[in-house]
Amino acid sequence: LSVSLQAKDSDDDDEVTVSVDRDRFMDEFFEQVEEIRGFIDKISENVEEVKRKHSAILASPNPDEKTKEELEELMSDIKKTANKVRSKLKSIEQSIEQEEGLNRSSADLRIRKTQHSTLSRKFVEVMSEYNATQTDYRERCKGRIQRQLEITGRTTTSEELEDMLESGNPAIFSSGIIMDSNITKQALNEIE
């Protein structure tokens, strides 16, 4: 890092101008920071889109496959992008540790530490939001399944509900519900 000092004389007081020439390393570092910021923003946008897809799926009695596929793509994209961010943050952290190991403490090092902690915090916030979204969706799915089963007269334990959710294929128990409701309709028709 090169710093040049120039003193200018004036009548009232001495004014010192400091011009700092950023070296190439810091420019590359800031490009990396901007790239990571862009990735984090992309994850944040995808999390919002996941929320919209969750609502659309839960609002529809029979969600279309396209919406489910789009949701899967979004979740896959979030995972890939999160892995990129994680590895880039780890790389920055290692370079900071190397600098500290050499007992160098400079303004550049402090800047990099601050940027790293800020990016890490933003990343943790956006991933926490994503996890909360997933948890909320799971609970809402559980509630919906529970209501559907109650309507058909079937009672389930929370363990059975968990098993249904873990199976990953809601159609398995949805078709069971539909069959049960068809049987109920037939019984109703016979009674009439």
Secondary structure by P-SEA (a helix, b strand, c coil): cbbbbbbbbcccbbbbbbbbbbcaaaaaaaaaaaaaaaaaaaaaaaaaaaaaaaaaaaacccccaaaaaaaaaaaaaaaaaaaaaaaaaaaaaaaaaaaaaaccccaaaaaaaaaaaaaaaaaaaaaaaaaaaaaaaaaaaaaaaaaaaaaacccccaaaaaaaaaaccccaaaaaaaaaaaaaaaaaaaac
